[in-house]
C-alpha cells in the first residue's frame, strides 16, 4: 500500500527539513519534492495508524513553520 499527498508550499528546502523532522519523530518518511509518501507495513493496527498520522502532522507543522 502506498499513500501519497502533496504539500502546497513554496518554502525552499521543504523535503530536506521534512525528512530531518520525520527522523526526529522516529518516522522513515522521505518526500520527493513536495510529495510525501507513506509505505506502511501490511500489518498495521489502529493505534499505529493513528500514531503515524499524528506524528506526520507534527512533522508538517515543524517543517512549514520556518
N, CA and C atoms as an extended XYZ file, in Angstrom:
198
Properties=species:S:1:pos:R:3:atomname:S:1:resname:S:1:resid:I:1 pbc="F F F"
N         0.836       -1.163        0.000 N   UNK     1
C         0.000        0.000        0.000 CA  UNK     1
C         0.890        1.238        0.000 C   UNK     1
N         0.525        2.183       -0.800 N   UNK     2
C         1.216        3.468       -0.830 CA  UNK     2
C         0.155        4.557       -0.759 C   UNK     2
N         0.400        5.519        0.094 N   UNK     3
C        -0.449        6.702        0.174 CA  UNK     3
C         0.469        7.889       -0.035 C   UNK     3
N         0.067        8.794       -0.900 N   UNK     4
C         0.892        9.976       -1.168 CA  UNK     4
C         0.018       11.210       -1.118 C   UNK     4
N         0.619       12.308       -0.681 N   UNK     5
C        -0.088       13.581       -0.693 CA  UNK     5
C         0.900       14.696       -0.979 C   UNK     5
N         0.401       15.725       -1.650 N   UNK     6
C         1.218       16.887       -1.984 CA  UNK     6
C         1.058       17.951       -0.908 C   UNK     6
N         2.140       18.633       -0.613 N   UNK     7
C         2.137       19.730        0.346 CA  UNK     7
C         2.280       21.024       -0.442 C   UNK     7
N         1.272       21.890       -0.309 N   UNK     8
C         1.292       23.163       -1.023 CA  UNK     8
C         2.177       24.135       -0.246 C   UNK     8
N         3.421       24.249       -0.676 N   UNK     9
C         4.358       25.150       -0.025 CA  UNK     9
C         5.340       25.699       -1.051 C   UNK     9
N         5.777       26.904       -0.794 N   UNK    10
C         6.816       27.484       -1.638 CA  UNK    10
C         8.129       27.587       -0.863 C   UNK    10
N         8.159       27.008        0.354 N   UNK    11
C         9.381       27.008        1.159 CA  UNK    11
C        10.456       26.193        0.449 C   UNK    11
N        11.586       26.817        0.202 N   UNK    12
C        12.682       26.063       -0.412 CA  UNK    12
C        13.268       25.127        0.635 C   UNK    12
N        13.665       23.981        0.226 N   UNK    13
C        14.247       23.012        1.154 CA  UNK    13
C        13.224       22.254        1.970 C   UNK    13
N        11.949       22.275        1.544 N   UNK    14
C        10.908       21.579        2.303 CA  UNK    14
C        11.255       20.109        2.499 C   UNK    14
N        11.640       19.414        1.438 N   UNK    15
C        11.900       17.973        1.522 CA  UNK    15
C        13.003       17.664        2.536 C   UNK    15
N        14.061       18.438        2.524 N   UNK    16
C        15.177       18.226        3.450 CA  UNK    16
C        14.733       18.428        4.897 C   UNK    16
N        14.011       19.533        5.141 N   UNK    17
C        13.522       19.804        6.505 CA  UNK    17
C        12.525       18.749        6.960 C   UNK    17
N        11.609       18.377        6.071 N   UNK    18
C        10.594       17.382        6.422 CA  UNK    18
C        11.261       16.066        6.806 C   UNK    18
N        12.223       15.636        6.004 N   UNK    19
C        12.912       14.370        6.273 CA  UNK    19
C        13.621       14.416        7.625 C   UNK    19
N        14.299       15.511        7.922 N   UNK    20
C        15.012       15.638        9.196 CA  UNK    20
C        14.047       15.612       10.379 C   UNK    20
N        12.928       16.330       10.270 N   UNK    21
C        11.940       16.333       11.354 CA  UNK    21
C        11.286       14.958       11.512 C   UNK    21
N        11.058       14.276       10.402 N   UNK    22
C        10.460       12.938       10.465 CA  UNK    22
C        11.379       11.980       11.223 C   UNK    22
N        12.666       12.045       10.943 N   UNK    23
C        13.610       11.178       11.657 CA  UNK    23
C        13.602       11.468       13.152 C   UNK    23
N        13.487       12.755       13.521 N   UNK    24
C        13.423       13.113       14.939 CA  UNK    24
C        12.199       12.502       15.616 C   UNK    24
N        11.116       12.325       14.859 N   UNK    25
C         9.882       11.725       15.391 CA  UNK    25
C         9.895       10.195       15.292 C   UNK    25
N        10.964        9.642       14.716 N   UNK    26
C        11.043        8.195       14.574 CA  UNK    26
C        10.320        7.665       13.350 C   UNK    26
N        10.086        8.526       12.373 N   UNK    27
C         9.397        8.127       11.146 CA  UNK    27
C        10.382        8.053        9.992 C   UNK    27
N        10.236        7.041        9.175 N   UNK    28
C        11.051        6.928        7.971 CA  UNK    28
C        10.212        7.395        6.787 C   UNK    28
N        10.070        8.710        6.683 N   UNK    29
C         9.322        9.328        5.590 CA  UNK    29
C        10.276       10.214        4.818 C   UNK    29
N        10.276       10.066        3.525 N   UNK    30
C        11.161       10.864        2.688 CA  UNK    30
C        10.357       11.430        1.535 C   UNK    30
N        10.100       12.725        1.541 N   UNK    31
C         9.340       13.293        0.432 CA  UNK    31
C        10.199       13.409       -0.823 C   UNK    31
N         9.523       13.392       -1.933 N   UNK    32
C        10.164       13.675       -3.218 CA  UNK    32
C         9.567       14.997       -3.657 C   UNK    32
N        10.359       16.044       -3.561 N   UNK    33
C         9.841       17.389       -3.814 CA  UNK    33
C         8.846       17.735       -2.724 C   UNK    33
N         7.636       18.111       -3.131 N   UNK    34
C         6.589       18.449       -2.171 CA  UNK    34
C         5.596       17.308       -1.977 C   UNK    34
N         5.919       16.126       -2.473 N   UNK    35
C         5.042       14.965       -2.327 CA  UNK    35
C         5.593       14.050       -1.243 C   UNK    35
N         4.751       13.754       -0.255 N   UNK    36
C         5.129       12.874        0.848 CA  UNK    36
C         4.487       11.517        0.607 C   UNK    36
N         5.267       10.461        0.759 N   UNK    37
C         4.790        9.099        0.537 CA  UNK    37
C         4.805        8.321        1.844 C   UNK    37
N         3.724        7.626        2.101 N   UNK    38
C         3.674        6.653        3.197 CA  UNK    38
C         3.684        5.277        2.572 C   UNK    38
N         4.505        4.384        3.093 N   UNK    39
C         4.518        2.986        2.671 CA  UNK    39
C         4.540        2.129        3.935 C   UNK    39
N         3.410        2.114        4.668 N   UNK    40
C         3.381        1.379        5.932 CA  UNK    40
C         3.386       -0.126        5.693 C   UNK    40
N         3.746       -0.884        6.724 N   UNK    41
C         3.688       -2.349        6.592 CA  UNK    41
C         2.236       -2.797        6.454 C   UNK    41
N         2.036       -3.997        5.939 N   UNK    42
C         0.688       -4.522        5.767 CA  UNK    42
C         0.016       -4.806        7.109 C   UNK    42
N         0.796       -5.075        8.121 N   UNK    43
C         0.260       -5.358        9.452 CA  UNK    43
C         0.379       -4.080       10.269 C   UNK    43
N        -0.675       -3.298       10.267 N   UNK    44
C        -0.692       -2.009       10.941 CA  UNK    44
C        -2.015       -1.920       11.692 C   UNK    44
N        -1.932       -1.847       13.012 N   UNK    45
C        -3.187       -1.769       13.763 CA  UNK    45
C        -3.652       -0.316       13.873 C   UNK    45
N        -4.825       -0.124       14.454 N   UNK    46
C        -5.424        1.205       14.519 CA  UNK    46
C        -4.558        2.196       15.299 C   UNK    46
N        -3.983        1.764       16.404 N   UNK    47
C        -3.142        2.647       17.214 CA  UNK    47
C        -1.901        3.095       16.437 C   UNK    47
N        -1.286        2.186       15.698 N   UNK    48
C        -0.103        2.531       14.908 CA  UNK    48
C        -0.466        3.483       13.771 C   UNK    48
N        -1.617        3.268       13.179 N   UNK    49
C        -2.076        4.149       12.099 CA  UNK    49
C        -2.326        5.552       12.650 C   UNK    49
N        -2.941        5.649       13.796 N   UNK    50
C        -3.193        6.934       14.431 CA  UNK    50
C        -1.867        7.634       14.768 C   UNK    50
N        -0.913        6.874       15.319 N   UNK    51
C         0.396        7.429       15.652 CA  UNK    51
C         1.095        7.966       14.399 C   UNK    51
N         1.027        7.239       13.306 N   UNK    52
C         1.633        7.678       12.051 CA  UNK    52
C         1.016        8.995       11.594 C   UNK    52
N        -0.296        9.104       11.661 N   UNK    53
C        -0.966       10.335       11.261 CA  UNK    53
C        -0.616       11.507       12.162 C   UNK    53
N        -0.648       11.287       13.480 N   UNK    54
C        -0.354       12.373       14.423 CA  UNK    54
C         1.084       12.869       14.293 C   UNK    54
N         2.012       11.936       14.180 N   UNK    55
C         3.414       12.337       14.046 CA  UNK    55
C         3.669       13.034       12.710 C   UNK    55
N         3.004       12.582       11.660 N   UNK    56
C         3.171       13.221       10.360 CA  UNK    56
C         2.675       14.665       10.416 C   UNK    56
N         1.554       14.902       11.098 N   UNK    57
C         1.061       16.274       11.246 CA  UNK    57
C         2.052       17.149       12.020 C   UNK    57
N         2.664       16.583       13.078 N   UNK    58
C         3.672       17.344       13.829 CA  UNK    58
C         4.859       17.675       12.941 C   UNK    58
N         5.277       16.710       12.133 N   UNK    59
C         6.400       16.928       11.230 CA  UNK    59
C         6.058       18.012       10.207 C   UNK    59
N         4.844       17.969        9.651 N   UNK    60
C         4.428       19.005        8.714 CA  UNK    60
C         4.443       20.378        9.360 C   UNK    60
N         3.882       20.481       10.552 N   UNK    61
C         3.875       21.768       11.251 CA  UNK    61
C         5.298       22.286       11.469 C   UNK    61
N         6.188       21.410       11.924 N   UNK    62
C         7.567       21.814       12.186 CA  UNK    62
C         8.292       22.196       10.901 C   UNK    62
N         7.995       21.509        9.822 N   UNK    63
C         8.685       21.761        8.553 CA  UNK    63
C         8.220       23.036        7.865 C   UNK    63
N         6.981       23.427        8.105 N   UNK    64
C         6.425       24.602        7.441 CA  UNK    64
C         6.542       25.872        8.249 C   UNK    64
N         6.856       25.737        9.537 N   UNK    65
C         6.940       26.934       10.391 CA  UNK    65
C         8.378       27.429       10.478 C   UNK    65
N         8.900       27.836        9.354 N   UNK    66
C        10.269       28.344        9.292 CA  UNK    66
C        10.247       29.766        8.804 C   UNK    66
